[in-house]
Amino acid sequence: MKNIIWLIMAISVINLISAPALYGQKLFIGNMESIPPELENMYAKGLVYLQKTQNQEGDFQGQYGNDPGVVGLCIVAMLAKGDDPNNGPYSSNIKRGINKIIKSTNSQNGYIGNSMYSHGFATLALAESYGVVNDDRIGPALKKAVELIISSQNRNPRGAWRYGPESKDADTTVSGAISVALFASANAGIPIPDEVVKKALKFYETCQGGDGGFGYTGRDSSNYPRTAIGALVFALAKKKDSNTFKGAMSYLQSHNANESGGHYYHYGLYYASQSFFHTGTESWDQWNEVNIKSLKIMQTESGSWNGQQGPAFSTAAALLSMALNFRYLPIYER
């Protein structure tokens, strides 16, 4: 059943590619490597943890577990496994999560939660759910969420995003969550004008230092997580031949994922995994192997991962850093 569902999604994405003024992605075509049994077990344990710690309102246990953006990432982690989202083992959790996001949406302007961080991750969840989760509310909510993102960028002098939709400044982290949501929305069939992507890329170019790394609001203070974000944005924009992407990947290959002292460790893994995957080289295989081994050591008996952003976020981010091995989500295409 799950294969039929994802085949339907794949067909819809193929149709999308021919649409004008739209940033879609070509489907990854290639041999699927065998998935390590240890990864299957780790992923299953992580999902069971999320399943058991979600309440009827759709919230998850611990710090930030009630944030619609964190709820969204947990939903995406469940969708990424490839089980039937409407009748499979996590279908009830997915439905509760979607309901949480919809209830957290401003009916007037489509703003989800109380920060653009939340809005970005929640929009990503709506985009990945659209067309596969049976809920007629998803499409209209996704469309409004994207409209708010575009209108926010139009008001922003830097052509990107920060904490609120009215912000006049921008940073690479919030803009990363928003940018990934836009590319996922494009894959789901929501038109994204070329100019929106061009302005976002221009902003990122102003934040890349001479070492290839990305800073927070400018070229200074580059670090691993922010550089992984910048690299992924350029990869999703089909700019992997650019010096910007190449410089960012060079930085990632020469730095440690734990360089920030663990504060943003899982957050960095979430973006870095996708960035390395887009290199299409042995760099991904090497990074993936190390990542799985490291996360296996750190996974708790309950199936969660602990981090300063709370167990729900840390677990979802850890799972999503490994989910590329399944390659079910449209956003996880090369």
C-alpha positions as CSV (number, residue, x, y, z in Angstrom):
1,M,0.0,0.0,0.0
2,K,2.7,2.5,0.9
3,N,4.4,2.0,-2.4
4,I,1.2,2.9,-4.2
5,I,0.8,6.0,-2.2
6,W,4.4,7.2,-2.8
7,L,4.1,6.3,-6.5
8,I,1.1,8.6,-6.8
9,M,3.1,11.4,-5.1
10,A,6.0,10.7,-7.5
11,I,3.7,11.1,-10.5
12,S,2.4,14.4,-9.2
13,V,5.9,15.7,-8.7
14,I,6.8,14.7,-12.3
15,N,3.8,16.6,-13.6
16,L,4.9,19.5,-11.5
17,I,8.3,19.8,-13.1
18,S,6.8,21.0,-16.3
19,A,5.0,23.9,-14.6
20,P,6.3,27.5,-15.3
21,A,7.9,29.7,-12.6
22,L,8.2,26.8,-10.3
23,Y,11.1,25.3,-8.4
24,G,10.5,21.6,-8.4
25,Q,13.1,18.8,-8.3
26,K,13.8,15.8,-10.5
27,L,13.2,12.5,-8.9
28,F,16.2,10.6,-7.7
29,I,16.8,7.7,-10.0
30,G,19.3,5.1,-9.1
31,N,19.9,1.8,-7.2
32,M,18.7,1.8,-3.7
33,E,21.4,0.6,-1.5
34,S,20.5,-1.9,1.2
35,I,19.4,-0.3,4.4
36,P,21.6,-1.3,7.4
37,P,19.5,-3.4,9.9
38,E,20.8,-1.3,12.7
39,L,19.4,1.8,11.1
40,E,16.0,0.2,10.7
41,N,16.0,-0.7,14.4
42,M,17.2,2.7,15.5
43,Y,14.6,4.4,13.4
44,A,11.8,2.2,14.6
45,K,12.7,2.8,18.2
46,G,12.8,6.6,17.6
47,L,9.3,6.5,16.0
48,V,7.9,4.4,18.8
49,Y,9.2,7.0,21.3
50,L,7.5,9.8,19.4
51,Q,4.4,7.7,19.1
52,K,4.2,7.0,22.8
53,T,4.9,10.6,23.9
54,Q,2.3,12.4,21.8
55,N,-0.9,13.4,23.5
56,Q,-4.4,13.6,21.9
57,E,-3.9,17.3,21.1
58,G,-0.9,16.4,18.9
59,D,1.8,17.8,21.2
60,F,4.9,15.8,22.1
61,Q,6.5,15.5,25.5
62,G,9.2,17.8,26.8
63,Q,10.6,21.2,25.9
64,Y,9.2,22.7,22.7
65,G,7.1,19.6,22.2
66,N,4.0,21.7,21.8
67,D,5.5,24.0,19.2
68,P,3.8,23.4,15.8
69,G,7.1,23.5,14.1
70,V,8.5,20.8,16.2
71,V,5.3,18.8,15.8
72,G,5.8,19.3,12.1
73,L,9.3,17.8,12.1
74,C,8.0,14.8,14.1
75,I,5.3,14.3,11.4
76,V,7.9,14.5,8.6
77,A,10.1,11.9,10.4
78,M,7.1,9.6,10.5
79,L,6.3,10.2,6.8
80,A,9.9,9.6,5.9
81,K,9.7,6.0,6.9
82,G,7.3,5.2,4.1
83,D,4.4,3.6,6.0
84,D,0.9,4.3,4.9
85,P,0.1,7.7,6.4
86,N,-3.6,7.1,6.5
87,N,-3.8,3.5,7.8
88,G,-0.3,2.6,8.9
89,P,1.2,2.3,12.4
90,Y,1.7,6.1,12.7
91,S,-1.4,7.3,10.9
92,S,-3.1,8.4,14.1
93,N,-0.1,10.4,15.2
94,I,0.3,12.0,11.8
95,K,-3.4,13.0,11.9
96,R,-3.1,14.5,15.4
97,G,0.0,16.4,14.4
98,I,-1.7,17.8,11.3
99,N,-4.7,18.8,13.4
100,K,-2.3,20.6,15.8
101,I,-0.7,22.5,13.0
102,I,-4.1,23.5,11.5
103,K,-5.4,24.7,14.9
104,S,-2.2,26.7,15.3
105,T,-2.8,28.5,12.0
106,N,-4.1,32.1,11.9
107,S,-7.2,31.7,9.7
108,Q,-6.8,35.3,8.4
109,N,-3.2,35.3,7.2
110,G,-2.0,31.7,7.4
111,Y,0.7,32.3,10.0
112,I,1.5,29.1,11.9
113,G,2.6,29.4,15.5
114,N,4.4,32.5,16.9
115,S,7.7,32.5,15.0
116,M,8.8,32.1,11.5
117,Y,10.9,29.1,12.7
118,S,7.7,27.4,13.6
119,H,6.0,28.5,10.5
120,G,8.8,27.1,8.3
121,F,8.9,23.7,9.8
122,A,5.1,23.4,10.0
123,T,4.8,24.5,6.4
124,L,7.3,21.8,5.5
125,A,5.1,19.2,7.2
126,L,2.0,20.4,5.3
127,A,3.9,20.2,2.0
128,E,5.1,16.7,2.7
129,S,1.6,15.6,3.8
130,Y,-0.2,17.2,0.9
131,G,-1.5,14.6,-1.5
132,V,-0.7,11.6,0.7
133,V,-2.6,12.4,4.0
134,N,-6.4,12.4,3.6
135,D,-7.3,15.8,5.0
136,D,-8.9,18.4,2.9
137,R,-7.7,21.2,5.1
138,I,-4.0,20.7,4.2
139,G,-4.1,22.2,0.7
140,P,-5.7,25.5,1.7
141,A,-3.5,25.8,4.8
142,L,-0.4,25.2,2.8
143,K,-1.3,27.7,0.1
144,K,-1.9,30.4,2.8
145,A,1.3,29.5,4.6
146,V,3.3,30.0,1.4
147,E,1.5,33.3,0.6
148,L,2.6,34.6,4.0
149,I,6.2,33.6,3.3
150,I,6.3,35.4,0.0
151,S,4.5,38.5,1.4
152,S,7.0,38.5,4.3
153,Q,9.9,38.4,1.9
154,N,8.5,41.2,-0.2
155,R,8.5,43.5,2.9
156,N,12.0,42.5,4.0
157,P,14.8,44.8,2.7
158,R,17.2,41.8,2.7
159,G,14.9,39.6,0.7
160,A,14.9,36.8,3.4
161,W,13.3,36.1,6.7
162,R,13.7,36.4,10.5
163,Y,11.6,35.8,13.6
164,G,8.4,37.4,12.6
165,P,6.6,37.9,9.2
166,E,7.0,41.7,9.6
167,S,10.8,41.5,10.4
168,K,13.0,44.0,8.5
169,D,16.2,42.0,9.1
170,A,17.1,38.4,8.3
171,D,19.2,35.5,9.4
172,T,20.4,32.3,7.8
173,T,18.8,29.9,10.2
174,V,15.2,31.1,10.0
175,S,15.7,31.7,6.2
176,G,16.8,28.1,5.9
177,A,13.7,26.6,7.5
178,I,11.6,28.9,5.3
179,S,13.6,28.1,2.1
180,V,13.3,24.3,2.6
181,A,9.6,24.7,3.2
182,L,9.3,26.6,-0.1
183,F,11.1,24.0,-2.1
184,A,8.9,21.3,-0.5
185,S,5.8,23.3,-1.4
186,A,7.0,23.6,-5.0
187,N,7.2,19.8,-5.1
188,A,3.7,19.7,-3.7
189,G,2.3,21.8,-6.6
190,I,2.3,25.3,-5.0
191,P,3.8,27.8,-7.5
192,I,7.0,29.5,-6.2
193,P,8.1,32.5,-8.4
194,D,11.7,32.4,-9.6
195,E,12.3,35.8,-8.0
196,V,11.5,34.5,-4.5
197,V,14.3,32.0,-4.8
198,K,16.7,34.4,-6.4
199,K,16.3,36.9,-3.6
200,A,16.9,34.2,-1.0
201,L,20.0,33.0,-2.7
202,K,21.3,36.6,-3.0
203,F,20.8,37.0,0.8
204,Y,22.8,33.8,1.5
205,E,25.6,35.0,-0.7
206,T,26.0,38.1,1.5
207,C,26.5,35.8,4.5
208,Q,29.2,33.5,3.1
209,G,32.7,34.2,4.4
210,G,36.0,33.5,2.7
211,D,36.3,30.1,4.4
212,G,33.1,29.0,2.7
213,G,31.1,29.0,5.9
214,F,28.0,31.0,6.5
215,G,27.4,33.5,9.3
216,Y,24.2,34.3,11.1
217,T,23.3,37.7,9.7
218,G,26.5,38.4,7.8
219,R,29.8,36.9,6.7
220,D,31.3,36.7,10.2
221,S,31.0,33.9,12.8
222,S,30.5,31.0,10.4
223,N,29.7,27.7,11.9
224,Y,28.8,24.1,11.0
225,P,25.0,24.2,11.3
226,R,24.6,27.5,9.4
227,T,26.9,26.4,6.7
228,A,24.9,23.1,6.3
229,I,21.8,25.2,5.9
230,G,23.4,27.4,3.3
231,A,24.7,24.5,1.3
232,L,21.3,22.8,1.3
233,V,19.5,25.9,0.1
234,F,21.8,26.1,-2.9
235,A,21.5,22.4,-3.6
236,L,17.7,22.6,-3.6
237,A,17.9,25.6,-5.9
238,K,19.9,23.4,-8.3
239,K,23.0,25.5,-7.8
240,K,25.4,22.6,-6.9
241,D,27.8,23.8,-9.6
242,S,28.1,27.2,-8.0
243,N,31.2,28.3,-6.0
244,T,28.9,29.1,-3.1
245,F,27.8,25.4,-2.8
246,K,31.3,24.1,-3.4
247,G,32.8,26.4,-0.8
248,A,30.2,25.5,1.8
249,M,30.7,21.8,1.2
250,S,34.5,22.3,1.6
251,Y,33.9,23.9,4.9
252,L,31.6,21.1,6.1
253,Q,34.2,18.4,5.0
254,S,36.9,20.1,7.1
255,H,34.9,20.8,10.2
256,N,33.2,18.7,12.9
257,A,29.4,18.5,13.3
258,N,29.9,18.9,17.1
259,E,32.0,22.1,16.8
260,S,29.3,24.2,18.4
261,G,29.7,22.3,21.7
262,G,26.6,20.1,21.1
263,H,24.1,23.0,21.5
264,Y,22.9,22.7,17.9
265,Y,24.2,19.2,17.2
266,H,21.0,17.5,16.0
267,Y,19.9,20.7,14.2
268,G,23.2,20.6,12.3
269,L,22.8,17.0,11.4
270,Y,19.4,17.5,10.0
271,Y,20.7,20.0,7.4
272,A,24.2,18.4,6.9
273,S,22.8,15.0,6.0
274,Q,20.9,16.5,3.1
275,S,23.8,18.7,2.0
276,F,26.2,15.7,1.9
277,F,23.5,13.6,0.1
278,H,23.3,16.2,-2.6
279,T,27.0,15.9,-3.4
280,G,26.2,12.5,-5.0
281,T,29.7,11.3,-4.1
282,E,31.4,9.0,-1.7
283,S,31.4,11.9,0.7
284,W,27.7,11.1,1.5
285,D,28.5,7.4,2.1
286,Q,31.3,8.3,4.5
287,W,29.3,10.9,6.3
288,N,26.2,8.7,6.6
289,E,28.2,5.8,8.0
290,V,29.7,8.0,10.7
291,N,26.4,9.6,11.5
292,I,24.6,6.3,12.0
293,K,27.3,5.0,14.3
294,S,27.3,8.2,16.3
295,L,23.6,8.3,16.7
296,K,23.4,4.7,17.7
297,I,25.7,5.4,20.6
298,M,23.7,8.4,21.7
299,Q,20.2,6.9,21.4
300,T,18.6,6.3,24.8
301,E,16.8,3.2,25.9
302,S,13.5,4.9,25.3
303,G,14.4,5.4,21.6
304,S,14.9,9.2,22.0
305,W,17.9,11.5,21.6
306,N,18.5,14.2,24.1
307,G,19.4,17.7,23.2
308,Q,19.1,21.3,24.5
309,Q,16.1,21.8,22.2
310,G,14.2,19.1,23.9
311,P,13.7,15.3,23.1
312,A,11.0,15.8,20.5
313,F,13.0,18.1,18.3
314,S,16.3,16.2,18.9
315,T,14.7,12.9,18.1
316,A,13.0,14.1,15.0
317,A,16.1,15.8,13.7
318,A,18.2,12.7,14.4
319,L,15.7,10.5,12.6
320,L,15.5,12.9,9.6
321,S,19.3,12.9,9.3
322,M,19.1,9.1,8.7
323,A,15.8,9.2,6.7
324,L,17.7,9.8,3.4
325,N,18.5,6.1,3.5
326,F,14.8,5.5,2.8
327,R,14.4,8.2,0.1
328,Y,10.6,8.4,0.4
329,L,10.1,12.1,0.8
330,P,10.1,14.3,-2.3
331,I,12.4,16.9,-0.5
332,Y,14.9,14.1,-0.2
333,E,15.6,13.8,-3.9
334,R,18.8,14.6,-5.7
